[in-house]
Amino acid sequence: MKAQRITVSLTCTECQSRNYPITKRREQKLEMKKFCKTCGKHTLHRDAK
Ligand SMILES: [Zn+2]
């Protein structure tokens, strides 16, 4: 019984840059504050497919 993990990118919600590749469980929803170097500040990032 292995948890199925997928690779997604955390995407800046302000400029849509894909900044942080991560692995997560498929059903997991991720939202976190991360530094976006395109925006030059911390912004909310979401997982994208
Ligand atoms: Zn950004």
PDB file of the backbone (N, CA, C, O) and the ligand in Angstrom, with CONECT records:
HET     ZN  A 101       1
ATOM      1  N   MET A   1       0.851  -1.195   0.000  1.00  0.00           N
ATOM      2  CA  MET A   1       0.000   0.000   0.000  1.00  0.00           C
ATOM      3  C   MET A   1       0.888   1.247   0.000  1.00  0.00           C
ATOM      4  O   MET A   1       1.200   1.803   1.053  1.00  0.00           O
ATOM      5  N   LYS A   2       1.269   1.654  -1.143  1.00  0.00           N
ATOM      6  CA  LYS A   2       2.107   2.837  -1.249  1.00  0.00           C
ATOM      7  C   LYS A   2       1.215   4.030  -1.552  1.00  0.00           C
ATOM      8  O   LYS A   2       0.344   3.960  -2.420  1.00  0.00           O
ATOM      9  N   ALA A   3       1.438   5.132  -0.827  1.00  0.00           N
ATOM     10  CA  ALA A   3       0.713   6.359  -1.134  1.00  0.00           C
ATOM     11  C   ALA A   3       1.175   6.858  -2.490  1.00  0.00           C
ATOM     12  O   ALA A   3       2.367   6.895  -2.794  1.00  0.00           O
ATOM     13  N   GLN A   4       0.217   7.233  -3.277  1.00  0.00           N
ATOM     14  CA  GLN A   4       0.553   7.700  -4.614  1.00  0.00           C
ATOM     15  C   GLN A   4       0.985   9.162  -4.550  1.00  0.00           C
ATOM     16  O   GLN A   4       0.238  10.040  -4.118  1.00  0.00           O
ATOM     17  N   ARG A   5       2.197   9.383  -4.987  1.00  0.00           N
ATOM     18  CA  ARG A   5       2.721  10.751  -4.924  1.00  0.00           C
ATOM     19  C   ARG A   5       2.934  11.274  -6.338  1.00  0.00           C
ATOM     20  O   ARG A   5       3.389  10.556  -7.228  1.00  0.00           O
ATOM     21  N   ILE A   6       2.597  12.520  -6.514  1.00  0.00           N
ATOM     22  CA  ILE A   6       2.766  13.134  -7.830  1.00  0.00           C
ATOM     23  C   ILE A   6       3.631  14.386  -7.697  1.00  0.00           C
ATOM     24  O   ILE A   6       3.719  14.989  -6.628  1.00  0.00           O
ATOM     25  N   THR A   7       4.253  14.753  -8.783  1.00  0.00           N
ATOM     26  CA  THR A   7       5.074  15.959  -8.800  1.00  0.00           C
ATOM     27  C   THR A   7       4.264  17.107  -9.389  1.00  0.00           C
ATOM     28  O   THR A   7       3.698  17.000 -10.477  1.00  0.00           O
ATOM     29  N   VAL A   8       4.225  18.188  -8.654  1.00  0.00           N
ATOM     30  CA  VAL A   8       3.540  19.386  -9.114  1.00  0.00           C
ATOM     31  C   VAL A   8       4.458  20.582  -8.850  1.00  0.00           C
ATOM     32  O   VAL A   8       5.513  20.435  -8.232  1.00  0.00           O
ATOM     33  N   SER A   9       4.066  21.723  -9.304  1.00  0.00           N
ATOM     34  CA  SER A   9       4.819  22.940  -9.018  1.00  0.00           C
ATOM     35  C   SER A   9       3.960  23.874  -8.184  1.00  0.00           C
ATOM     36  O   SER A   9       2.771  24.056  -8.446  1.00  0.00           O
ATOM     37  N   LEU A  10       4.589  24.463  -7.172  1.00  0.00           N
ATOM     38  CA  LEU A  10       3.905  25.532  -6.459  1.00  0.00           C
ATOM     39  C   LEU A  10       3.960  26.775  -7.332  1.00  0.00           C
ATOM     40  O   LEU A  10       5.037  27.217  -7.734  1.00  0.00           O
ATOM     41  N   THR A  11       2.806  27.328  -7.619  1.00  0.00           N
ATOM     42  CA  THR A  11       2.685  28.423  -8.575  1.00  0.00           C
ATOM     43  C   THR A  11       2.264  29.696  -7.853  1.00  0.00           C
ATOM     44  O   THR A  11       1.329  29.694  -7.054  1.00  0.00           O
ATOM     45  N   CYS A  12       2.960  30.763  -8.145  1.00  0.00           N
ATOM     46  CA  CYS A  12       2.634  32.070  -7.575  1.00  0.00           C
ATOM     47  C   CYS A  12       1.243  32.499  -8.041  1.00  0.00           C
ATOM     48  O   CYS A  12       0.960  32.490  -9.239  1.00  0.00           O
ATOM     49  N   THR A  13       0.388  32.867  -7.115  1.00  0.00           N
ATOM     50  CA  THR A  13      -0.972  33.254  -7.502  1.00  0.00           C
ATOM     51  C   THR A  13      -1.015  34.664  -8.097  1.00  0.00           C
ATOM     52  O   THR A  13      -2.035  35.068  -8.653  1.00  0.00           O
ATOM     53  N   GLU A  14       0.070  35.405  -7.985  1.00  0.00           N
ATOM     54  CA  GLU A  14       0.070  36.772  -8.531  1.00  0.00           C
ATOM     55  C   GLU A  14       0.610  36.824  -9.957  1.00  0.00           C
ATOM     56  O   GLU A  14       0.039  37.507 -10.807  1.00  0.00           O
ATOM     57  N   CYS A  15       1.703  36.113 -10.229  1.00  0.00           N
ATOM     58  CA  CYS A  15       2.296  36.199 -11.571  1.00  0.00           C
ATOM     59  C   CYS A  15       2.275  34.861 -12.310  1.00  0.00           C
ATOM     60  O   CYS A  15       2.698  34.787 -13.464  1.00  0.00           O
ATOM     61  N   GLN A  16       1.790  33.810 -11.660  1.00  0.00           N
ATOM     62  CA  GLN A  16       1.651  32.479 -12.279  1.00  0.00           C
ATOM     63  C   GLN A  16       2.987  31.790 -12.558  1.00  0.00           C
ATOM     64  O   GLN A  16       3.025  30.816 -13.310  1.00  0.00           O
ATOM     65  N   SER A  17       4.078  32.273 -11.972  1.00  0.00           N
ATOM     66  CA  SER A  17       5.365  31.592 -12.135  1.00  0.00           C
ATOM     67  C   SER A  17       5.367  30.281 -11.369  1.00  0.00           C
ATOM     68  O   SER A  17       4.852  30.198 -10.254  1.00  0.00           O
ATOM     69  N   ARG A  18       5.952  29.261 -11.976  1.00  0.00           N
ATOM     70  CA  ARG A  18       6.083  27.973 -11.299  1.00  0.00           C
ATOM     71  C   ARG A  18       7.431  27.947 -10.600  1.00  0.00           C
ATOM     72  O   ARG A  18       8.471  27.754 -11.230  1.00  0.00           O
ATOM     73  N   ASN A  19       7.397  28.140  -9.312  1.00  0.00           N
ATOM     74  CA  ASN A  19       8.642  28.408  -8.581  1.00  0.00           C
ATOM     75  C   ASN A  19       9.207  27.218  -7.844  1.00  0.00           C
ATOM     76  O   ASN A  19      10.428  27.101  -7.739  1.00  0.00           O
ATOM     77  N   TYR A  20       8.382  26.333  -7.332  1.00  0.00           N
ATOM     78  CA  TYR A  20       8.872  25.267  -6.459  1.00  0.00           C
ATOM     79  C   TYR A  20       8.298  23.911  -6.846  1.00  0.00           C
ATOM     80  O   TYR A  20       7.132  23.626  -6.573  1.00  0.00           O
ATOM     81  N   PRO A  21       9.115  23.073  -7.484  1.00  0.00           N
ATOM     82  CA  PRO A  21       8.660  21.707  -7.730  1.00  0.00           C
ATOM     83  C   PRO A  21       8.598  20.926  -6.420  1.00  0.00           C
ATOM     84  O   PRO A  21       9.532  20.966  -5.620  1.00  0.00           O
ATOM     85  N   ILE A  22       7.509  20.228  -6.210  1.00  0.00           N
ATOM     86  CA  ILE A  22       7.312  19.451  -4.983  1.00  0.00           C
ATOM     87  C   ILE A  22       6.626  18.132  -5.327  1.00  0.00           C
ATOM     88  O   ILE A  22       6.068  17.966  -6.411  1.00  0.00           O
ATOM     89  N   THR A  23       6.682  17.210  -4.389  1.00  0.00           N
ATOM     90  CA  THR A  23       5.862  16.015  -4.513  1.00  0.00           C
ATOM     91  C   THR A  23       4.812  16.056  -3.409  1.00  0.00           C
ATOM     92  O   THR A  23       5.052  16.564  -2.314  1.00  0.00           O
ATOM     93  N   LYS A  24       3.661  15.517  -3.722  1.00  0.00           N
ATOM     94  CA  LYS A  24       2.578  15.512  -2.745  1.00  0.00           C
ATOM     95  C   LYS A  24       1.674  14.331  -3.030  1.00  0.00           C
ATOM     96  O   LYS A  24       1.767  13.704  -4.085  1.00  0.00           O
ATOM     97  N   ARG A  25       0.816  14.037  -2.101  1.00  0.00           N
ATOM     98  CA  ARG A  25      -0.219  13.044  -2.364  1.00  0.00           C
ATOM     99  C   ARG A  25      -1.274  13.684  -3.256  1.00  0.00           C
ATOM    100  O   ARG A  25      -1.546  14.881  -3.167  1.00  0.00           O
ATOM    101  N   ARG A  26      -1.854  12.863  -4.109  1.00  0.00           N
ATOM    102  CA  ARG A  26      -2.767  13.364  -5.128  1.00  0.00           C
ATOM    103  C   ARG A  26      -3.930  14.166  -4.532  1.00  0.00           C
ATOM    104  O   ARG A  26      -4.323  15.197  -5.079  1.00  0.00           O
ATOM    105  N   GLU A  27      -4.464  13.695  -3.430  1.00  0.00           N
ATOM    106  CA  GLU A  27      -5.659  14.335  -2.880  1.00  0.00           C
ATOM    107  C   GLU A  27      -5.343  15.554  -2.009  1.00  0.00           C
ATOM    108  O   GLU A  27      -6.241  16.244  -1.525  1.00  0.00           O
ATOM    109  N   GLN A  28      -4.048  15.796  -1.825  1.00  0.00           N
ATOM    110  CA  GLN A  28      -3.635  16.866  -0.944  1.00  0.00           C
ATOM    111  C   GLN A  28      -3.739  18.228  -1.639  1.00  0.00           C
ATOM    112  O   GLN A  28      -3.328  18.382  -2.789  1.00  0.00           O
ATOM    113  N   LYS A  29      -4.289  19.201  -0.932  1.00  0.00           N
ATOM    114  CA  LYS A  29      -4.337  20.560  -1.470  1.00  0.00           C
ATOM    115  C   LYS A  29      -3.297  21.398  -0.728  1.00  0.00           C
ATOM    116  O   LYS A  29      -3.227  21.402   0.501  1.00  0.00           O
ATOM    117  N   LEU A  30      -2.507  22.096  -1.509  1.00  0.00           N
ATOM    118  CA  LEU A  30      -1.442  22.880  -0.900  1.00  0.00           C
ATOM    119  C   LEU A  30      -1.600  24.358  -1.227  1.00  0.00           C
ATOM    120  O   LEU A  30      -1.897  24.749  -2.356  1.00  0.00           O
ATOM    121  N   GLU A  31      -1.389  25.156  -0.193  1.00  0.00           N
ATOM    122  CA  GLU A  31      -1.371  26.606  -0.342  1.00  0.00           C
ATOM    123  C   GLU A  31      -0.418  27.124   0.697  1.00  0.00           C
ATOM    124  O   GLU A  31      -0.592  26.862   1.887  1.00  0.00           O
ATOM    125  N   MET A  32       0.581  27.851   0.273  1.00  0.00           N
ATOM    126  CA  MET A  32       1.498  28.390   1.268  1.00  0.00           C
ATOM    127  C   MET A  32       2.177  29.654   0.774  1.00  0.00           C
ATOM    128  O   MET A  32       2.251  29.926  -0.424  1.00  0.00           O
ATOM    129  N   LYS A  33       2.665  30.406   1.729  1.00  0.00           N
ATOM    130  CA  LYS A  33       3.420  31.614   1.422  1.00  0.00           C
ATOM    131  C   LYS A  33       4.848  31.211   1.092  1.00  0.00           C
ATOM    132  O   LYS A  33       5.517  30.530   1.869  1.00  0.00           O
ATOM    133  N   LYS A  34       5.301  31.650  -0.084  1.00  0.00           N
ATOM    134  CA  LYS A  34       6.667  31.371  -0.518  1.00  0.00           C
ATOM    135  C   LYS A  34       7.218  32.616  -1.181  1.00  0.00           C
ATOM    136  O   LYS A  34       6.481  33.484  -1.649  1.00  0.00           O
ATOM    137  N   PHE A  35       8.560  32.673  -1.206  1.00  0.00           N
ATOM    138  CA  PHE A  35       9.175  33.800  -1.878  1.00  0.00           C
ATOM    139  C   PHE A  35       9.127  33.601  -3.385  1.00  0.00           C
ATOM    140  O   PHE A  35       9.568  32.566  -3.885  1.00  0.00           O
ATOM    141  N   CYS A  36       8.604  34.569  -4.107  1.00  0.00           N
ATOM    142  CA  CYS A  36       8.583  34.536  -5.561  1.00  0.00           C
ATOM    143  C   CYS A  36       9.621  35.518  -6.070  1.00  0.00           C
ATOM    144  O   CYS A  36       9.551  36.712  -5.782  1.00  0.00           O
ATOM    145  N   LYS A  37      10.594  35.007  -6.836  1.00  0.00           N
ATOM    146  CA  LYS A  37      11.642  35.935  -7.264  1.00  0.00           C
ATOM    147  C   LYS A  37      11.188  36.793  -8.425  1.00  0.00           C
ATOM    148  O   LYS A  37      11.796  37.828  -8.698  1.00  0.00           O
ATOM    149  N   THR A  38      10.134  36.391  -9.115  1.00  0.00           N
ATOM    150  CA  THR A  38       9.564  37.240 -10.163  1.00  0.00           C
ATOM    151  C   THR A  38       8.866  38.451  -9.547  1.00  0.00           C
ATOM    152  O   THR A  38       9.025  39.573 -10.027  1.00  0.00           O
ATOM    153  N   CYS A  39       8.098  38.225  -8.490  1.00  0.00           N
ATOM    154  CA  CYS A  39       7.428  39.323  -7.788  1.00  0.00           C
ATOM    155  C   CYS A  39       8.374  40.053  -6.846  1.00  0.00           C
ATOM    156  O   CYS A  39       8.140  41.214  -6.511  1.00  0.00           O
ATOM    157  N   GLY A  40       9.441  39.383  -6.417  1.00  0.00           N
ATOM    158  CA  GLY A  40      10.386  39.989  -5.486  1.00  0.00           C
ATOM    159  C   GLY A  40       9.868  40.077  -4.062  1.00  0.00           C
ATOM    160  O   GLY A  40      10.339  40.897  -3.274  1.00  0.00           O
ATOM    161  N   LYS A  41       8.891  39.225  -3.729  1.00  0.00           N
ATOM    162  CA  LYS A  41       8.324  39.235  -2.378  1.00  0.00           C
ATOM    163  C   LYS A  41       7.654  37.898  -2.097  1.00  0.00           C
ATOM    164  O   LYS A  41       7.543  37.043  -2.976  1.00  0.00           O
ATOM    165  N   HIS A  42       7.209  37.734  -0.851  1.00  0.00           N
ATOM    166  CA  HIS A  42       6.466  36.538  -0.514  1.00  0.00           C
ATOM    167  C   HIS A  42       5.032  36.665  -1.015  1.00  0.00           C
ATOM    168  O   HIS A  42       4.364  37.675  -0.790  1.00  0.00           O
ATOM    169  N   THR A  43       4.584  35.636  -1.687  1.00  0.00           N
ATOM    170  CA  THR A  43       3.209  35.627  -2.185  1.00  0.00           C
ATOM    171  C   THR A  43       2.600  34.267  -1.877  1.00  0.00           C
ATOM    172  O   THR A  43       3.302  33.331  -1.494  1.00  0.00           O
ATOM    173  N   LEU A  44       1.306  34.171  -2.047  1.00  0.00           N
ATOM    174  CA  LEU A  44       0.627  32.896  -1.869  1.00  0.00           C
ATOM    175  C   LEU A  44       0.896  32.004  -3.080  1.00  0.00           C
ATOM    176  O   LEU A  44       0.714  32.416  -4.226  1.00  0.00           O
ATOM    177  N   HIS A  45       1.325  30.796  -2.809  1.00  0.00           N
ATOM    178  CA  HIS A  45       1.579  29.822  -3.864  1.00  0.00           C
ATOM    179  C   HIS A  45       0.614  28.662  -3.729  1.00  0.00           C
ATOM    180  O   HIS A  45       0.282  28.240  -2.621  1.00  0.00           O
ATOM    181  N   ARG A  46       0.174  28.158  -4.851  1.00  0.00           N
ATOM    182  CA  ARG A  46      -0.722  27.001  -4.901  1.00  0.00           C
ATOM    183  C   ARG A  46      -0.114  25.928  -5.764  1.00  0.00           C
ATOM    184  O   ARG A  46       0.694  26.200  -6.652  1.00  0.00           O
ATOM    185  N   ASP A  47      -0.509  24.715  -5.493  1.00  0.00           N
ATOM    186  CA  ASP A  47      -0.069  23.614  -6.357  1.00  0.00           C
ATOM    187  C   ASP A  47      -0.785  23.684  -7.689  1.00  0.00           C
ATOM    188  O   ASP A  47      -1.986  23.948  -7.758  1.00  0.00           O
ATOM    189  N   ALA A  48      -0.026  23.442  -8.748  1.00  0.00           N
ATOM    190  CA  ALA A  48      -0.577  23.412 -10.101  1.00  0.00           C
ATOM    191  C   ALA A  48      -0.242  22.081 -10.723  1.00  0.00           C
ATOM    192  O   ALA A  48       0.713  21.426 -10.305  1.00  0.00           O
ATOM    193  N   LYS A  49      -1.007  21.665 -11.714  1.00  0.00           N
ATOM    194  CA  LYS A  49      -0.764  20.384 -12.338  1.00  0.00           C
ATOM    195  C   LYS A  49       0.434  20.414 -13.281  1.00  0.00           C
ATOM    196  O   LYS A  49       0.767  19.396 -13.888  1.00  0.00           O
TER     197      LYS A  49
HETATM  198 ZN    ZN A 101       5.066  35.894  -8.439  1.00  0.00          ZN2+
END
